[in-house]
Amino acid sequence: MARSPIAGKVPAPTGTLVDPKRYEGLELVERAIEVALSYPGRPVDSHGRPGGLIDLPVGLKPIIVGDLHANVEHLKAILKHHGNEEGVAAGKAYVLIVGDTVHDDRTGCMKDMTGSLSMLEEVLSLLVRYPGRVYYLKGNHDTFDERLRKSGIAQGMEFRKALQAAKGADYVTAVQRFFDALPQFAIGPGFVVTHAGPPRGGCDRKDLIEIASNPDLQMQLMWNRVNEFHGMPSAKEYGAADIAATRERLGLPADTHFIVGHNPLWGDGGRTGVWPDVIGIKHHHIIYSGSGSRAPYFTLENGHLVVRLSVDPEPEVYYYG
């Protein structure tokens, strides 16, 4: 697999492991913000602010996790699978979450924020426990924005209300700052990752680093969906040309894997949570690790991108009268 030009220039994370029990409540959130803002391989923009791009370390095992949507058990299963968490603890691996860890997306559960509260605590603790070894890219659900709605339910607002009732207003304000601190694009050896997809016409490193000054790029990386029908894309869709343009403008080989979440294609009959070479776009993959999937994650083995499934399928049962 071809490597990106940056490969080999980013040092492995060296942060000292921290017992997250040292921190709780508001202090835990503040510490997680510090970790996110000081990710290794995160260039600063022209104003000295941490940019929207992460250059991932090489020589370490990546564990690339899709949207979890409040399924804490799937996150735990992925960390337990094949000694993944032990590898992170030993400095031999890192976790990259593509966004949207909160907001249950199952029908009938979208207003219930119990799992989201548990997931937020789990993710913050992971960032603090393994500083610089757990990367989190911002997704469209990483917000309290009232405009975020699913099946008519304002999940951002519901999450804010639940969090404020449980932790207080200052905690909610700090969590918003945590969401705002997250990067949106990562480049690794032979792959790139963002939450939703590339912007129309692609983007380059400067665009990504200076993303705080570009609200339209922020929105596209969180909200764009793949154009499944090969017709004229809408303003909120991307296609093969946009992926190719992004690779080219970033100076990456044409076979660089382009990994996104956000847009699970359940209608095609797949139930693992991974859709490879989506709609015929070579090396373009969607991953979803939440409910209904088999808790998949991408990793590298002998330089090749592979997918592992950390949860066994539910047995099928047929009843005959």
C-alpha positions as CSV (number, residue, x, y, z in Angstrom):
1,M,0.0,0.0,0.0
2,A,1.3,3.4,-0.9
3,R,2.1,5.8,1.9
4,S,1.2,9.4,2.2
5,P,4.1,11.9,1.8
6,I,3.9,12.7,5.5
7,A,4.5,9.1,6.5
8,G,7.5,8.7,8.7
9,K,7.6,12.3,9.8
10,V,5.1,12.1,12.6
11,P,6.5,10.7,15.9
12,A,4.6,8.0,17.8
13,P,2.4,9.2,20.7
14,T,4.5,9.4,23.8
15,G,2.0,10.8,26.4
16,T,2.3,9.4,29.9
17,L,-0.7,7.1,30.7
18,V,-3.1,8.7,33.2
19,D,-5.5,7.1,35.6
20,P,-8.8,8.8,34.6
21,K,-10.1,8.3,38.1
22,R,-7.9,11.3,39.0
23,Y,-10.4,13.4,37.1
24,E,-14.1,13.4,37.3
25,G,-17.0,15.7,36.2
26,L,-16.0,19.0,34.8
27,E,-12.3,18.4,35.4
28,L,-12.4,15.3,33.2
29,V,-13.9,17.3,30.3
30,E,-11.3,20.0,30.7
31,R,-8.5,17.5,30.6
32,A,-10.0,15.8,27.5
33,I,-10.1,19.2,25.8
34,E,-6.4,19.7,26.6
35,V,-5.6,16.2,25.1
36,A,-7.6,16.9,21.9
37,L,-6.0,20.3,21.4
38,S,-2.5,18.9,21.8
39,Y,-2.8,15.8,19.6
40,P,0.6,14.8,18.1
41,G,0.6,15.5,14.4
42,R,-1.9,18.3,14.6
43,P,-0.5,21.4,12.8
44,V,-1.6,24.9,14.0
45,D,-3.3,27.4,11.7
46,S,-2.2,30.9,10.8
47,H,-3.7,32.2,14.1
48,G,-1.8,29.6,16.2
49,R,-4.9,27.5,16.8
50,P,-4.8,23.7,16.5
51,G,-6.0,23.0,12.9
52,G,-8.5,20.6,11.6
53,L,-6.0,18.0,10.3
54,I,-4.2,15.2,12.0
55,D,-1.1,13.5,10.5
56,L,-1.3,10.1,12.1
57,P,1.8,8.2,13.4
58,V,3.3,5.4,11.4
59,G,4.7,2.1,12.8
60,L,1.7,1.8,15.1
61,K,-1.4,-0.4,14.7
62,P,-4.4,1.8,13.8
63,I,-7.8,0.9,15.1
64,I,-10.3,2.9,13.0
65,V,-13.8,2.8,14.6
66,G,-17.0,3.9,12.8
67,D,-20.1,5.7,14.2
68,L,-21.0,4.1,17.5
69,H,-24.2,6.1,18.3
70,A,-24.3,5.4,22.0
71,N,-23.5,1.7,21.8
72,V,-21.0,1.5,24.6
73,E,-20.8,-2.3,24.5
74,H,-19.6,-2.2,20.9
75,L,-16.8,0.2,21.9
76,K,-15.8,-2.1,24.7
77,A,-15.9,-5.1,22.4
78,I,-13.6,-3.4,19.9
79,L,-11.1,-2.4,22.6
80,K,-11.1,-6.0,23.9
81,H,-10.8,-7.6,20.5
82,H,-7.3,-9.0,19.5
83,G,-5.7,-7.2,22.5
84,N,-6.4,-3.7,21.0
85,E,-6.5,-1.8,24.3
86,E,-3.4,-3.6,25.5
87,G,-1.7,-2.4,22.3
88,V,-2.8,1.2,23.0
89,A,-1.6,1.0,26.6
90,A,1.8,-0.3,25.4
91,G,2.2,2.5,22.9
92,K,1.9,0.0,19.9
93,A,-1.5,1.1,18.7
94,Y,-3.9,4.0,18.6
95,V,-7.7,4.4,18.2
96,L,-9.2,6.7,15.7
97,I,-13.0,7.3,16.1
98,V,-14.7,8.8,13.0
99,G,-17.3,10.8,15.1
100,D,-20.9,10.3,16.2
101,T,-20.3,8.4,19.4
102,V,-23.5,9.8,20.9
103,H,-27.2,9.8,20.1
104,D,-28.8,6.4,19.8
105,D,-30.1,6.0,16.2
106,R,-32.4,3.0,16.7
107,T,-36.1,3.5,16.0
108,G,-37.9,4.1,19.3
109,C,-34.6,5.0,21.1
110,M,-33.7,8.3,19.6
111,K,-35.0,10.4,22.5
112,D,-33.4,8.2,25.2
113,M,-30.0,9.8,26.1
114,T,-29.0,7.2,28.7
115,G,-26.5,5.5,26.4
116,S,-25.2,8.9,25.2
117,L,-24.4,9.9,28.8
118,S,-22.5,6.7,29.3
119,M,-20.7,6.9,26.0
120,L,-19.5,10.4,26.6
121,E,-18.1,9.4,29.9
122,E,-16.4,6.4,28.4
123,V,-14.9,8.4,25.5
124,L,-13.6,11.2,27.7
125,S,-12.0,8.7,30.0
126,L,-10.3,7.0,27.1
127,L,-8.8,10.2,25.8
128,V,-7.5,11.1,29.3
129,R,-6.3,7.5,30.0
130,Y,-4.3,7.3,26.8
131,P,-3.3,10.9,25.9
132,G,-2.3,11.2,22.2
133,R,-3.3,7.6,21.5
134,V,-7.1,8.0,21.1
135,Y,-8.1,10.4,18.3
136,Y,-11.6,11.6,17.8
137,L,-12.8,13.3,14.6
138,K,-15.8,15.5,14.8
139,G,-19.1,14.2,13.4
140,N,-22.4,15.9,12.7
141,H,-23.9,14.5,16.0
142,D,-21.1,15.9,18.1
143,T,-23.2,19.0,18.9
144,F,-26.1,20.4,20.9
145,D,-27.4,22.3,17.9
146,E,-31.2,22.4,17.8
147,R,-31.0,22.0,14.0
148,L,-29.7,18.4,14.4
149,R,-32.8,16.2,14.0
150,K,-33.4,12.6,13.3
151,S,-36.9,11.3,12.6
152,G,-38.2,14.6,13.8
153,I,-36.4,14.3,17.2
154,A,-34.0,17.2,18.1
155,Q,-31.3,14.9,19.4
156,G,-28.8,17.7,20.0
157,M,-31.3,19.5,22.2
158,E,-32.4,16.3,24.0
159,F,-28.8,15.5,24.8
160,R,-28.2,19.0,26.2
161,K,-31.2,18.7,28.5
162,A,-30.2,15.3,29.7
163,L,-26.6,16.3,30.3
164,Q,-27.6,19.5,32.1
165,A,-30.0,17.6,34.3
166,A,-27.3,15.1,35.2
167,K,-24.1,17.3,35.3
168,G,-25.1,20.9,35.3
169,A,-24.8,23.9,33.0
170,D,-21.1,24.4,33.3
171,Y,-20.5,20.8,32.3
172,V,-22.6,21.3,29.2
173,T,-20.6,24.4,28.3
174,A,-17.4,22.4,28.7
175,V,-18.7,19.5,26.5
176,Q,-19.5,22.0,23.8
177,R,-15.9,23.3,24.0
178,F,-14.7,19.7,23.7
179,F,-16.8,19.1,20.5
180,D,-15.4,22.4,19.1
181,A,-11.8,21.3,19.9
182,L,-12.0,18.2,17.7
183,P,-10.2,17.8,14.4
184,Q,-12.0,16.8,11.2
185,F,-9.6,15.0,8.9
186,A,-6.8,12.5,9.4
187,I,-4.1,11.3,7.1
188,G,-2.4,7.9,7.8
189,P,0.0,5.6,5.9
190,G,-2.1,4.7,2.9
191,F,-5.4,6.0,4.1
192,V,-7.4,9.1,5.0
193,V,-10.4,9.4,7.3
194,T,-13.1,12.0,7.8
195,H,-16.6,11.7,9.2
196,A,-18.9,12.2,6.2
197,G,-17.0,12.6,3.0
198,P,-14.9,15.0,0.9
199,P,-16.1,18.5,0.0
200,R,-17.2,19.2,-3.5
201,G,-14.1,19.8,-5.6
202,G,-11.8,18.4,-2.9
203,C,-9.5,20.2,-0.4
204,D,-5.8,20.5,0.4
205,R,-3.7,20.5,3.6
206,K,-4.0,24.3,4.0
207,D,-7.8,24.1,3.7
208,L,-7.9,21.5,6.5
209,I,-5.5,23.2,8.8
210,E,-7.3,26.6,8.4
211,I,-10.7,24.9,8.8
212,A,-11.8,27.2,11.7
213,S,-12.0,30.0,9.1
214,N,-14.1,27.9,6.7
215,P,-17.5,27.0,8.0
216,D,-18.6,25.6,4.7
217,L,-15.8,23.1,4.7
218,Q,-16.6,22.2,8.3
219,M,-20.2,21.5,7.4
220,Q,-19.3,19.4,4.3
221,L,-16.9,17.1,6.1
222,M,-19.6,16.5,8.7
223,W,-22.7,16.3,6.5
224,N,-21.9,15.3,2.9
225,R,-23.3,12.0,1.7
226,V,-22.2,9.8,-1.2
227,N,-24.2,10.2,-4.4
228,E,-25.5,6.6,-4.7
229,F,-27.3,7.0,-8.0
230,H,-24.4,8.4,-10.2
231,G,-26.7,11.3,-11.3
232,M,-26.0,15.0,-10.9
233,P,-24.9,15.3,-7.2
234,S,-26.8,17.8,-5.0
235,A,-25.0,20.4,-3.0
236,K,-24.9,17.9,-0.1
237,E,-23.5,15.0,-2.0
238,Y,-20.1,13.9,-3.3
239,G,-18.9,11.4,-5.9
240,A,-15.8,9.8,-7.3
241,A,-14.5,13.0,-8.8
242,D,-14.5,14.7,-5.3
243,I,-12.6,11.8,-3.8
244,A,-10.1,11.8,-6.6
245,A,-9.7,15.6,-6.3
246,T,-9.1,15.4,-2.6
247,R,-6.4,12.8,-3.0
248,E,-4.7,14.8,-5.7
249,R,-4.9,18.1,-3.9
250,L,-3.4,16.4,-0.8
251,G,-0.6,14.9,-2.9
252,L,-1.7,11.4,-2.2
253,P,-1.6,8.3,-4.5
254,A,-4.7,7.4,-6.3
255,D,-5.0,4.1,-4.4
256,T,-5.1,5.8,-1.0
257,H,-8.0,4.4,1.0
258,F,-10.7,7.0,1.7
259,I,-12.6,6.0,4.9
260,V,-15.8,7.7,6.1
261,G,-18.7,7.0,8.4
262,H,-22.0,8.9,8.5
263,N,-23.8,7.1,5.7
264,P,-24.4,3.4,6.4
265,L,-26.0,1.7,3.3
266,W,-28.2,-0.8,5.1
267,G,-30.4,-1.0,2.0
268,D,-27.8,-3.0,0.1
269,G,-28.3,-6.1,2.3
270,G,-25.0,-5.8,4.1
271,R,-25.1,-6.2,7.9
272,T,-21.5,-6.2,9.0
273,G,-21.3,-2.4,9.2
274,V,-18.6,-2.1,6.4
275,W,-19.3,-1.2,2.8
276,P,-16.1,-1.5,0.7
277,D,-15.5,0.2,-2.6
278,V,-18.8,2.0,-2.2
279,I,-20.9,2.3,-5.4
280,G,-17.9,1.2,-7.4
281,I,-15.6,3.9,-6.2
282,K,-12.3,2.0,-5.7
283,H,-10.7,2.3,-2.3
284,H,-13.6,4.3,-0.8
285,H,-15.2,2.6,2.2
286,I,-18.0,3.4,4.7
287,I,-17.7,2.0,8.3
288,Y,-20.5,2.0,10.9
289,S,-19.8,0.4,14.3
290,G,-23.0,1.0,16.2
291,S,-26.2,-1.1,16.8
292,G,-27.1,-3.4,14.0
293,S,-23.5,-3.9,12.9
294,R,-20.9,-6.4,14.1
295,A,-18.8,-3.7,15.7
296,P,-16.2,-3.5,12.9
297,Y,-13.0,-1.6,12.8
298,F,-10.3,-1.1,10.2
299,T,-6.6,-1.8,10.9
300,L,-3.4,-2.5,9.0
301,E,-1.8,-5.9,8.6
302,N,1.4,-6.2,6.6
303,G,0.7,-2.8,5.1
304,H,-2.7,-3.8,3.9
305,L,-6.0,-2.4,5.1
306,V,-8.2,-5.1,6.6
307,V,-11.5,-5.1,8.5
308,R,-12.1,-7.0,11.7
309,L,-15.5,-7.8,13.3
310,S,-15.5,-7.8,17.1
311,V,-19.1,-9.0,17.7
312,D,-20.5,-12.4,16.5
313,P,-23.8,-12.2,14.6
314,E,-27.0,-12.8,16.4
315,P,-28.2,-16.4,15.7
316,E,-31.2,-16.7,13.4
317,V,-34.1,-18.5,14.9
318,Y,-37.0,-19.8,12.9
319,Y,-40.3,-21.0,14.4
320,Y,-42.6,-23.4,12.7
321,G,-46.2,-24.0,13.8
